[in-house]
Amino acid sequence: MSLSGEIRLLAGELAKAAQEELDAWKPDSEGHDELFGHGGACDAISQRLGGVLVERLEGIELAEGGWEGDDHAFVLATRGGESVAVDIPAFLYERGGGYSWRKIEGVKLEAQDVVVEEISLGVGGVG
């Protein structure tokens, strides 16, 4: 099975891990949180997704993914010649920009919220 296929089979587990990070995010009325400050949860979610992937899949390597000019983090998993971006889009759980984000209350992440996209690494990679 392809790496992307194996990751898709873990979508429910990935969503659950991300939900745990969201549930731990307790911003005050000004949007400040002890753990995240005024920033959002994408870094913590990305790390948790990576933790699940390393625990459940053999032979993968992880890197933090991101696009120039974008303050959102996601996981880049590689094995052999296959590279896969694994993400839960920030617009599903937070609003804002730069390093100032506000939690969307009441969000319940589900398996279908996990984005698994095969990517091609060009010269210099991604990030």
Backbone as JSON Lines, residues from 0, in Angstrom:
{"i":0,"aa":"M","n":[0.85,-1.18,0.0],"ca":[0.0,0.0,0.0],"c":[0.89,1.24,0.0]}
{"i":1,"aa":"S","n":[0.44,2.28,-0.64],"ca":[1.2,3.53,-0.7],"c":[1.21,4.22,0.67]}
{"i":2,"aa":"L","n":[2.18,5.09,0.86],"ca":[2.27,5.85,2.1],"c":[1.01,6.68,2.3]}
{"i":3,"aa":"S","n":[0.53,7.34,1.26],"ca":[-0.67,8.15,1.4],"c":[-1.87,7.28,1.79]}
{"i":4,"aa":"G","n":[-1.95,6.08,1.23],"ca":[-3.04,5.16,1.59],"c":[-2.97,4.74,3.05]}
{"i":5,"aa":"E","n":[-1.77,4.45,3.53],"ca":[-1.6,4.08,4.93],"c":[-1.99,5.23,5.85]}
{"i":6,"aa":"I","n":[-1.62,6.44,5.46],"ca":[-1.95,7.62,6.28],"c":[-3.46,7.85,6.29]}
{"i":7,"aa":"R","n":[-4.1,7.69,5.15],"ca":[-5.56,7.86,5.11],"c":[-6.28,6.89,6.05]}
{"i":8,"aa":"L","n":[-5.72,5.7,6.22],"ca":[-6.32,4.74,7.14],"c":[-6.22,5.2,8.59]}
{"i":9,"aa":"L","n":[-5.31,6.12,8.87],"ca":[-5.12,6.65,10.22],"c":[-5.87,7.96,10.45]}
{"i":10,"aa":"A","n":[-6.68,8.38,9.51],"ca":[-7.33,9.7,9.59],"c":[-8.12,9.89,10.88]}
{"i":11,"aa":"G","n":[-8.86,8.9,11.31],"ca":[-9.63,9.03,12.55],"c":[-8.73,9.23,13.76]}
{"i":12,"aa":"E","n":[-7.66,8.48,13.82],"ca":[-6.7,8.61,14.91],"c":[-5.99,9.97,14.87]}
{"i":13,"aa":"L","n":[-5.67,10.44,13.67],"ca":[-5.04,11.75,13.52],"c":[-5.98,12.86,13.97]}
{"i":14,"aa":"A","n":[-7.25,12.77,13.57],"ca":[-8.23,13.78,13.98],"c":[-8.4,13.79,15.5]}
{"i":15,"aa":"K","n":[-8.41,12.63,16.11],"ca":[-8.55,12.54,17.56],"c":[-7.37,13.2,18.26]}
{"i":16,"aa":"A","n":[-6.16,12.95,17.79],"ca":[-4.97,13.57,18.38],"c":[-5.02,15.09,18.24]}
{"i":17,"aa":"A","n":[-5.44,15.57,17.07],"ca":[-5.56,17.01,16.85],"c":[-6.62,17.61,17.76]}
{"i":18,"aa":"Q","n":[-7.73,16.89,17.93],"ca":[-8.8,17.38,18.8],"c":[-8.3,17.55,20.23]}
{"i":19,"aa":"E","n":[-7.45,16.64,20.68],"ca":[-6.89,16.76,22.03],"c":[-6.1,18.05,22.19]}
{"i":20,"aa":"E","n":[-5.37,18.45,21.15],"ca":[-4.64,19.73,21.19],"c":[-5.61,20.9,21.24]}
{"i":21,"aa":"L","n":[-6.66,20.83,20.42],"ca":[-7.66,21.91,20.44],"c":[-8.34,22.01,21.79]}
{"i":22,"aa":"D","n":[-8.65,20.88,22.38],"ca":[-9.32,20.88,23.68],"c":[-8.42,21.45,24.77]}
{"i":23,"aa":"A","n":[-7.1,21.34,24.61],"ca":[-6.15,21.88,25.59],"c":[-5.95,23.39,25.42]}
{"i":24,"aa":"W","n":[-6.4,23.93,24.28],"ca":[-6.25,25.36,23.99],"c":[-7.37,26.1,24.72]}
{"i":25,"aa":"K","n":[-7.0,26.86,25.74],"ca":[-7.97,27.55,26.59],"c":[-7.7,29.05,26.6]}
{"i":26,"aa":"P","n":[-8.01,29.75,25.51],"ca":[-7.74,31.18,25.47],"c":[-8.67,31.97,26.4]}
{"i":27,"aa":"D","n":[-8.15,33.08,26.93],"ca":[-8.98,33.96,27.74],"c":[-9.8,34.87,26.82]}
{"i":28,"aa":"S","n":[-10.51,35.81,27.39],"ca":[-11.39,36.68,26.6],"c":[-10.62,37.56,25.61]}
{"i":29,"aa":"E","n":[-9.33,37.74,25.84],"ca":[-8.49,38.52,24.92],"c":[-7.83,37.63,23.86]}
{"i":30,"aa":"G","n":[-8.09,36.33,23.94],"ca":[-7.5,35.4,22.98],"c":[-6.15,34.86,23.4]}
{"i":31,"aa":"H","n":[-5.66,35.21,24.59],"ca":[-4.36,34.74,25.06],"c":[-4.49,33.4,25.76]}
{"i":32,"aa":"D","n":[-3.52,32.54,25.54],"ca":[-3.5,31.22,26.15],"c":[-2.12,31.0,26.76]}
{"i":33,"aa":"E","n":[-2.05,30.34,27.92],"ca":[-0.76,30.06,28.58],"c":[0.18,29.3,27.66]}
{"i":34,"aa":"L","n":[-0.33,28.33,26.91],"ca":[0.48,27.48,26.06],"c":[0.81,28.12,24.72]}
{"i":35,"aa":"F","n":[-0.18,28.69,24.06],"ca":[-0.02,29.2,22.7],"c":[0.18,30.7,22.6]}
{"i":36,"aa":"G","n":[0.05,31.43,23.71],"ca":[0.1,32.88,23.63],"c":[-1.09,33.37,22.81]}
{"i":37,"aa":"H","n":[-0.82,34.27,21.85],"ca":[-1.86,34.73,20.93],"c":[-1.79,33.98,19.6]}
{"i":38,"aa":"G","n":[-0.83,33.07,19.51],"ca":[-0.68,32.28,18.29],"c":[-1.73,31.19,18.23]}
{"i":39,"aa":"G","n":[-1.78,30.52,17.13],"ca":[-2.75,29.46,16.96],"c":[-2.21,28.11,17.36]}
{"i":40,"aa":"A","n":[-2.96,27.09,17.07],"ca":[-2.64,25.74,17.51],"c":[-1.99,24.88,16.42]}
{"i":41,"aa":"C","n":[-1.74,25.42,15.24],"ca":[-1.29,24.56,14.14],"c":[0.06,23.9,14.41]}
{"i":42,"aa":"D","n":[0.98,24.57,15.09],"ca":[2.26,23.94,15.39],"c":[2.06,22.72,16.29]}
{"i":43,"aa":"A","n":[1.26,22.88,17.33],"ca":[1.0,21.77,18.26],"c":[0.25,20.64,17.55]}
{"i":44,"aa":"I","n":[-0.69,21.0,16.71],"ca":[-1.44,19.97,15.96],"c":[-0.5,19.24,15.01]}
{"i":45,"aa":"S","n":[0.34,19.96,14.32],"ca":[1.3,19.35,13.4],"c":[2.21,18.37,14.14]}
{"i":46,"aa":"Q","n":[2.68,18.76,15.3],"ca":[3.54,17.88,16.09],"c":[2.8,16.62,16.52]}
{"i":47,"aa":"R","n":[1.55,16.77,16.94],"ca":[0.77,15.6,17.34],"c":[0.51,14.67,16.16]}
{"i":48,"aa":"L","n":[0.2,15.25,15.0],"ca":[0.0,14.42,13.81],"c":[1.27,13.63,13.51]}
{"i":49,"aa":"G","n":[2.41,14.32,13.59],"ca":[3.69,13.65,13.35],"c":[3.94,12.53,14.35]}
{"i":50,"aa":"G","n":[3.58,12.76,15.6],"ca":[3.75,11.73,16.61],"c":[2.97,10.48,16.3]}
{"i":51,"aa":"V","n":[1.74,10.65,15.86],"ca":[0.91,9.49,15.49],"c":[1.54,8.76,14.31]}
{"i":52,"aa":"L","n":[1.99,9.52,13.32],"ca":[2.57,8.89,12.13],"c":[3.82,8.08,12.46]}
{"i":53,"aa":"V","n":[4.71,8.64,13.28],"ca":[5.93,7.93,13.65],"c":[5.62,6.68,14.47]}
{"i":54,"aa":"E","n":[4.63,6.8,15.32],"ca":[4.24,5.67,16.16],"c":[3.62,4.53,15.35]}
{"i":55,"aa":"R","n":[2.87,4.87,14.33],"ca":[2.07,3.87,13.62],"c":[2.66,3.37,12.3]}
{"i":56,"aa":"L","n":[3.58,4.13,11.71],"ca":[4.1,3.75,10.39],"c":[5.61,3.52,10.45]}
{"i":57,"aa":"E","n":[6.04,2.48,9.78],"ca":[7.46,2.15,9.77],"c":[8.18,2.84,8.62]}
{"i":58,"aa":"G","n":[9.43,3.21,8.9],"ca":[10.32,3.7,7.86],"c":[10.02,5.08,7.32]}
{"i":59,"aa":"I","n":[9.26,5.88,8.06],"ca":[8.96,7.22,7.55],"c":[9.9,8.25,8.17]}
{"i":60,"aa":"E","n":[10.09,9.32,7.47],"ca":[10.82,10.47,7.97],"c":[9.85,11.65,7.94]}
{"i":61,"aa":"L","n":[9.96,12.52,8.93],"ca":[9.07,13.67,9.01],"c":[9.85,14.97,8.94]}
{"i":62,"aa":"A","n":[9.19,15.96,8.41],"ca":[9.7,17.33,8.41],"c":[8.49,18.24,8.59]}
{"i":63,"aa":"E","n":[8.76,19.45,9.06],"ca":[7.68,20.43,9.17],"c":[7.5,21.07,7.81]}
{"i":64,"aa":"G","n":[6.27,21.08,7.36],"ca":[5.96,21.7,6.08],"c":[5.39,23.08,6.27]}
{"i":65,"aa":"G","n":[5.5,23.88,5.25],"ca":[4.94,25.22,5.24],"c":[5.22,25.85,3.89]}
{"i":66,"aa":"W","n":[4.51,26.88,3.59],"ca":[4.7,27.57,2.32],"c":[5.18,28.98,2.6]}
{"i":67,"aa":"E","n":[6.05,29.48,1.79],"ca":[6.58,30.82,1.96],"c":[5.44,31.83,2.05]}
{"i":68,"aa":"G","n":[5.49,32.68,3.07],"ca":[4.46,33.7,3.26],"c":[3.24,33.2,4.01]}
{"i":69,"aa":"D","n":[3.25,31.94,4.42],"ca":[2.12,31.35,5.14],"c":[2.6,30.96,6.53]}
{"i":70,"aa":"D","n":[1.83,31.3,7.54],"ca":[2.22,31.02,8.91],"c":[1.62,29.72,9.43]}
{"i":71,"aa":"H","n":[1.19,28.85,8.56],"ca":[0.58,27.58,8.95],"c":[1.58,26.44,8.82]}
{"i":72,"aa":"A","n":[1.6,25.56,9.81],"ca":[2.49,24.4,9.79],"c":[1.69,23.13,9.49]}
{"i":73,"aa":"F","n":[2.32,22.22,8.77],"ca":[1.74,20.91,8.53],"c":[2.88,19.9,8.55]}
{"i":74,"aa":"V","n":[2.56,18.63,8.45],"ca":[3.56,17.57,8.49],"c":[3.88,17.12,7.07]}
{"i":75,"aa":"L","n":[5.14,16.92,6.82],"ca":[5.59,16.34,5.57],"c":[6.19,14.98,5.9]}
{"i":76,"aa":"A","n":[5.56,13.91,5.42],"ca":[6.04,12.55,5.67],"c":[6.63,12.0,4.38]}
{"i":77,"aa":"T","n":[7.79,11.36,4.5],"ca":[8.41,10.75,3.32],"c":[8.83,9.32,3.65]}
{"i":78,"aa":"R","n":[8.76,8.5,2.64],"ca":[9.25,7.13,2.73],"c":[9.56,6.69,1.3]}
{"i":79,"aa":"G","n":[10.76,6.19,1.12],"ca":[11.15,5.82,-0.24],"c":[11.06,7.05,-1.13]}
{"i":80,"aa":"G","n":[10.42,6.93,-2.24],"ca":[10.26,8.05,-3.15],"c":[8.96,8.8,-3.0]}
{"i":81,"aa":"E","n":[8.18,8.47,-1.98],"ca":[6.86,9.09,-1.82],"c":[6.91,10.16,-0.73]}
{"i":82,"aa":"S","n":[6.34,11.32,-1.03],"ca":[6.22,12.41,-0.07],"c":[4.76,12.81,0.05]}
{"i":83,"aa":"V","n":[4.33,13.0,1.3],"ca":[2.92,13.26,1.55],"c":[2.78,14.39,2.56]}
{"i":84,"aa":"A","n":[1.97,15.38,2.23],"ca":[1.63,16.44,3.17],"c":[0.41,15.97,3.96]}
{"i":85,"aa":"V","n":[0.47,16.14,5.28],"ca":[-0.62,15.74,6.16],"c":[-1.01,16.96,6.97]}
{"i":86,"aa":"D","n":[-2.28,17.33,6.91],"ca":[-2.7,18.6,7.51],"c":[-4.16,18.54,7.95]}
{"i":87,"aa":"I","n":[-4.48,19.39,8.87],"ca":[-5.87,19.75,9.17],"c":[-5.91,21.26,8.98]}
{"i":88,"aa":"P","n":[-6.58,21.73,7.95],"ca":[-6.55,23.16,7.63],"c":[-6.96,24.04,8.81]}
{"i":89,"aa":"A","n":[-6.18,25.09,9.01],"ca":[-6.4,25.99,10.14],"c":[-7.78,26.63,10.12]}
{"i":90,"aa":"F","n":[-8.35,26.89,8.95],"ca":[-9.65,27.57,8.9],"c":[-10.75,26.75,9.57]}
{"i":91,"aa":"L","n":[-10.48,25.47,9.81],"ca":[-11.48,24.63,10.49],"c":[-11.54,24.89,11.99]}
{"i":92,"aa":"Y","n":[-10.46,25.42,12.58],"ca":[-10.42,25.55,14.04],"c":[-9.95,26.91,14.57]}
{"i":93,"aa":"E","n":[-9.5,27.81,13.68],"ca":[-9.05,29.11,14.15],"c":[-9.22,30.18,13.08]}
{"i":94,"aa":"R","n":[-9.26,31.42,13.54],"ca":[-9.37,32.58,12.65],"c":[-8.28,33.58,13.01]}
{"i":95,"aa":"G","n":[-7.75,34.25,12.0],"ca":[-6.76,35.27,12.27],"c":[-5.74,35.35,11.16]}
{"i":96,"aa":"G","n":[-4.53,35.78,11.53],"ca":[-3.45,35.91,10.58],"c":[-2.15,36.19,11.3]}
{"i":97,"aa":"G","n":[-1.04,35.99,10.59],"ca":[0.26,36.23,11.18],"c":[0.45,35.38,12.42]}
{"i":98,"aa":"Y","n":[0.67,36.05,13.54],"ca":[0.84,35.33,14.81],"c":[-0.24,35.71,15.8]}
{"i":99,"aa":"S","n":[-1.41,36.04,15.29],"ca":[-2.55,36.4,16.13],"c":[-3.77,35.61,15.65]}
{"i":100,"aa":"W","n":[-4.12,34.59,16.43],"ca":[-5.2,33.69,16.04],"c":[-6.19,33.54,17.17]}
{"i":101,"aa":"R","n":[-7.43,33.29,16.82],"ca":[-8.48,33.03,17.81],"c":[-9.1,31.68,17.53]}
{"i":102,"aa":"K","n":[-9.32,30.97,18.59],"ca":[-9.91,29.64,18.5],"c":[-11.38,29.74,18.11]}
{"i":103,"aa":"I","n":[-11.82,28.86,17.25],"ca":[-13.24,28.71,16.95],"c":[-13.78,27.72,17.97]}
{"i":104,"aa":"E","n":[-14.63,28.18,18.82],"ca":[-15.17,27.33,19.9],"c":[-16.11,26.27,19.33]}
{"i":105,"aa":"G","n":[-16.13,25.14,19.98],"ca":[-17.08,24.08,19.65],"c":[-16.69,23.2,18.48]}
{"i":106,"aa":"V","n":[-15.49,23.38,17.93],"ca":[-15.07,22.58,16.78],"c":[-14.85,21.13,17.21]}
{"i":107,"aa":"K","n":[-15.35,20.22,16.43],"ca":[-15.11,18.79,16.62],"c":[-14.51,18.23,15.34]}
{"i":108,"aa":"L","n":[-13.23,17.94,15.38],"ca":[-12.55,17.44,14.19],"c":[-12.9,15.97,13.96]}
{"i":109,"aa":"E","n":[-12.98,15.62,12.69],"ca":[-13.31,14.25,12.3],"c":[-12.34,13.79,11.22]}
{"i":110,"aa":"A","n":[-12.38,12.51,10.93],"ca":[-11.46,11.91,9.96],"c":[-11.47,12.66,8.62]}
{"i":111,"aa":"Q","n":[-12.62,13.1,8.18],"ca":[-12.68,13.78,6.87],"c":[-12.01,15.15,6.87]}
{"i":112,"aa":"D","n":[-11.65,15.66,8.05],"ca":[-10.94,16.94,8.13],"c":[-9.45,16.8,7.88]}
{"i":113,"aa":"V","n":[-8.95,15.59,7.9],"ca":[-7.52,15.34,7.69],"c":[-7.24,15.34,6.18]}
{"i":114,"aa":"V","n":[-6.34,16.2,5.76],"ca":[-5.96,16.31,4.36],"c":[-4.66,15.53,4.16]}
{"i":115,"aa":"V","n":[-4.68,14.6,3.22],"ca":[-3.52,13.8,2.88],"c":[-3.27,14.01,1.39]}
{"i":116,"aa":"E","n":[-2.16,14.66,1.07],"ca":[-1.92,15.03,-0.32],"c":[-0.52,14.63,-0.73]}
{"i":117,"aa":"E","n":[-0.42,13.83,-1.77],"ca":[0.89,13.47,-2.31],"c":[1.49,14.7,-2.95]}
{"i":118,"aa":"I","n":[2.78,14.9,-2.7],"ca":[3.46,16.07,-3.26],"c":[4.78,15.63,-3.89]}
{"i":119,"aa":"S","n":[5.26,16.47,-4.76],"ca":[6.53,16.22,-5.42],"c":[7.55,17.2,-4.84]}
{"i":120,"aa":"L","n":[8.62,16.66,-4.32],"ca":[9.67,17.53,-3.78],"c":[10.59,17.95,-4.92]}
{"i":121,"aa":"G","n":[10.65,19.24,-5.13],"ca":[11.56,19.77,-6.13],"c":[12.91,20.06,-5.5]}
{"i":122,"aa":"V","n":[13.76,20.72,-6.21],"ca":[15.06,21.1,-5.69],"c":[14.85,21.99,-4.48]}
{"i":123,"aa":"G","n":[15.47,21.67,-3.39],"ca":[15.33,22.47,-2.18],"c":[14.21,22.02,-1.28]}
{"i":124,"aa":"G","n":[13.36,21.11,-1.72],"ca":[12.3,20.58,-0.86],"c":[11.17,21.55,-0.65]}
{"i":125,"aa":"V","n":[10.4,21.3,0.4],"ca":[9.24,22.09,0.75],"c":[9.49,22.73,2.09]}
{"i":126,"aa":"G","n":[8.96,23.93,2.26],"ca":[9.05,24.55,3.59],"c":[9.8,25.81,3.58]}
